[in-house]
């Protein structure tokens, strides 16, 4: 029997990458899936893929910064599918650049989507999940475990998400709702080809291909963790090992990161989608 036969699932950030792969994976497990993101054309494509495979999907175009839109999407999903059993707060993007190159607005924009968007999603769906004693998945990141240069905004937002998830795990357990913090390493997605304003640039992924896990394999691991109601899961082997190493020896991880990046910040910034190294005259 399929693990989510007859269940109702809502996924934010479902228009591409991990979110789209998760939607297809849940549909293959028998769930009806509500697709939430900003781009209705991309959502329609995911919906058509699911329906062509014999599944059932609903498009709810909205931004996670729109609390009213999220509540409407949750209500629409519950009405269409007879309730809401699983929610995955997956929407997010990455602001990059050294501290001196970023403005306060860059940090606020990062937290608005990655952190406050998660809170808005959880608050919108919570009444439905309490009724169903359902499952909540929140996508954090390995990046939330330790710092790295040129990603302070993103790392900080994901660290906040991980801390938030650990706290609400205890709160929602009182209602019979499980919370799973899903922390990917490098997974195939558009996130590394999106600029600091959240716009897709089409630039190639700077991460070596051999280190990037296909989104479909990551989605399968996530579905398994949500089915088992695991509190925390790290997706990709390198994420699991690095998280473990950081717990055992954070000084060693800090030393390795510093050795790898010392004197190379301009190069790292240049690889971050919308920045470039300074010229010799400082322009």
N, C-alpha and C positions, 0 to 999 in steps of 0.2 A: 504493500500500500504506500502511496505517496505521502510524504511527511506532513504536508500542509493542505491535504485534500479538504476543500470546502472552506478554507480560511480566507480572511480578508486582510490584505496587506497594503500599506501605504508607504511609499518611498519618496523622500525629497531628493533633489538632484538626480532625477531619473532619466534625464535626456541624453546622457552619454556616460562613458567610462564605467566605473564601479556601479553607479546607480542603475544604468540601463542593463548591465549584466545581472545585477541582483533581481531586477524585475523579471527578466527572462527565466532566471533560475527558480524563483518562487512560482512563476506560472507553470513551469515544468513539474513542480512538486504539487500541483493541483490547486494553487491559490488564485483568487481573483485579485488583481493588482491595480492600485490607484497610482498614477504616475504624476509626480509634482515637480515642476521646474519652471523656469522663465520662458523657455523656447517651445511654443506649441507645435511648431513644425517638426522639431526633433522628437518631441513626445509622441506625435502622431505616427512617426516611423517606428518607434518602439512598440506602440500599440498594435500597429499592423503586423509586426513580427510576431508578437504574442498571439494575436488572433489567427494568423496563418498557421501557427503550430497547434491550434485548437484550444487556446487559452482565452481568458477574459480579462480585459483591461479597460481602465477609465482614465481619461486625460483631465487633469486639474491644473491648468496653467496659473501659477502665481509665484511670487518671490518670497523667500523665507523671512525677509524683513517686513512683510505685510501680515501682521498678526490676524487681522480680520479675514484676509484671504485664506490663511491656513485653517482657521476655524471653519470657514465655508467648505474648504476641501475635505476636512475631516468629516463634517456632517454629510456632505454629498456622498462620500465613500461609504459611510455607515448606512445611509439610506439605500444606496444602489446595491450594496452587497450584504445587507442584513447585519451589520455590525462592523467592528474593527478589531482584529486580533493581533496584528503585528504592525509596528511602525519602525521604520529605519530613518533616523535623522542623518542623512548623508551629505546634504548640500554643503559646499564649501569651496574656497579657492585660496591661493597663496599670494600674499604681498611679499616682495623681496627687495633687498637693498640694505646697505649698511645704515646704521642708526643716523649717521650724519647726513645721509642722502635722503632720508625719509622725513615726512612731515607728520604732525600729530594726526592729520586727517587720514593718512595712510593706515595708521594703527587703529583708528576708530572704524574705518571701513572694514578692516580685517576682522575686528571683533563683532561688528554689526552682523556679518554673515556667519562666521564660524562659531561664535559663542552665543550671541543674543538670538541668532536664527535657530539654534538648537533649543534654547529656552522657549521661544515662541512656538516651535513645533511641538514640544512636550506639553506645554500648557494647552495647546489646541486639541490634542488627541487624548489627553489624560482621562476625561470623563468616559470616553468610549473604551479605553483600555481597562479601566477599573471595572466596568460592567462585564467585560469579557475575561478578566484576569489574564490579560494578554502579555505580549512580549514587546519590549522597547529596545531597539538597537541604536546606539549613538556612535558615530564614526569619529574616533580621535585620530591619533597618528603616532607612529614611533617618534616623530619629531617632537612630541610633547614630553618625552622622557628626558631629553638632555638638549643643551644649546648647541647651535652651530652658527658660524658667521654668515651674514647676509640674509638670514631667515628669522630674525628675532620676532617679528610681528606674527608670522605663522606659528612658530614654535610656542610662543606665549599663548596664542589663542587655543592651540591644541592641548597645552598643559592645563589651561582653565577648563576645557571641555572634559578632560580626564578627571580632574578634581570634582567638577560638578557631577559627573556620572557616578563616581564613588559615593558621593553624599546621597543622591536621590535613589541609589540602589537600596539603601536602608529604608528610606521613606516609602518608596513604592512597594517594597516587600510587605509592608503592613496591609496593602490592598490586594496582595496576590499577583502583582505585576512584576515580572522579572526585568532586569536591566542588564544589558550586555554592552560593555565598552569595546568597540572593535578598532584595533590599532594597526592599520596597514603600514608596511614599508613601501618600497617602490612597486606600484601596480600600474599597469597600462591605463592611462586616462589622459584627459586634456588638461589636467591641472597645471602641468609644467609648461603648457603652451598658452597660458592665460596671463594677461598683464596685470599690473597693480590696480587697475580700475575694474578688473573682473571681465575683461573682454578677450575673446579668443583671438590669438594672433596667427595661428597656423605655423609658428616656428617649430623646428624639430625638437624632440625631447633630448635634453642634454645628458640624461642618465644612460649609461651603456645598456644596450638591449639585453645582454645576458643577465643583468641584475633586476630586470623588470618582469614581474609575474603577470601573465595574461589575466585580464579582468574576469574571464569566465572561471578560472581556477580560484581566484580570490573570492568570487561570489559563492562558489560551492562551499568553501571553508566558512564563510559568514553564515550561510543558511544552516550549516551543521551546528555552529555555535549557538545560533538563536533557537534552533530546535531543542538543544540540550539545556537552554537557559543558563549558559556559562556567564559568570560575572565579567570576565575579561578574556579577550583573545587577541593574540598578535598574528597578523597575516603576513606571510612570507617567512622563509627560514632565517634570512638575515635580520629581520625585525625581532624574531624570537631570541636569537643569540645576542644581538646588541642590547636588547632590553635586559636580558639576564646578566650580561657583563656589566652594564651600568649599575644594576642593583648590587652586584658583588664588589665592584671596584670603580666607582665613579671617577676617582683620580686618574686611573689608567685611561678611561675613555676620554677625559678632558685632555690628557697629554697627547693621545693619538690624534684627536681632532685638531689640536693646536699645531702639532708637527705637520699634519697634512695641509694646513691652510696658511701657515705663517708666510707672510710676504706675497700671498696669492689672492688677496681680497679683490683686487681689480679684475682678475681673471674670473673669480667666482661671480662677481657682479655681472660681468659681461655675459655669463651663461644663463643669467636669470631673466630671460625673455625681453625685458624692456629697458635694460641698462647697458652701458658700454664702459670700458676702462677709460680713464682720463687721458688726454693727449699729454705730450711731454711738457707743454707750457701751462698745464693745469686747466685748460679750457674744458 
